[in-house]
């Protein structure tokens, strides 16, 4: 049974940057070994509907045609991952806004805003620069995926 568009697929993965550094995984032991273990996270296979935009395009495309138990290593260019960084997602906020909120801006830190999560990319006396680009934007990613289960999408003719 091969994965087709619309199927619900359960799979494990290890996500790496081009230099081999692991940035995410569904395997708890791999996360601990890579130093990225998050205590509050539940590790285990991820489930998603394939071909409907729930996953980054590179993984979506790679899962199509795979079978239960099959493993594959895929290289995903930025265009099929998290895109290229966009200048319009980098904004300057007056440093006084942080002072009013009682927040000490720290370069490299992440902050939750009304517009979502941003990385503080620069701090000076006048402004704090916030970068709303995904942390993996512009990066080529390598994923090792393994299909654990496939639930076939109901065909239109079988729906009541």
C-alpha positions, 0 to 999 in steps of 0.5 A: 500500500503506497501513500497517495494524496489525501492519505493520513500518514504516520511517520518518524523523522530526523531533521538535520541541517546541511552540516549534519546538526540535528534540529528536530526529531520524533525519536526521544533517544536521538533528541537526547543524544543531539542535545535538543531534548525538550522535557515537555514534548511528547516524542513519537511518530507524527501524523499528517494528511499528505498532499494538502498543505499540512507539511512543508512541500519537500516532505509532502512530496517525498512521502507520496509513493512510500510504503509502511516500513520504508525509510528515505533520506531527502534533501529539501531546498529552501523553496520546498522547506521554509522558503527564503528569508524575506526582508518585509518580515524584519522590522525595527521597533523603538527600544522605548516600547520594550522599556515600557513593557519592562522587557530587556531585549537580548540579541538572539532571544525569541519573543512572543508578540501580537504578530507571532514569534520573532527573533531579536536580531539586533539591539541598539539605543534607539531600536530593537530589530525583530525577525519574523522569518522562520528560523530555518528559512533559507536553509537546505534541510535533510530529513530521514523519514520512516513511514509507520502507518498509512490510513487511506483517504476515503474515495469520493464514491464511498462517502455517504 
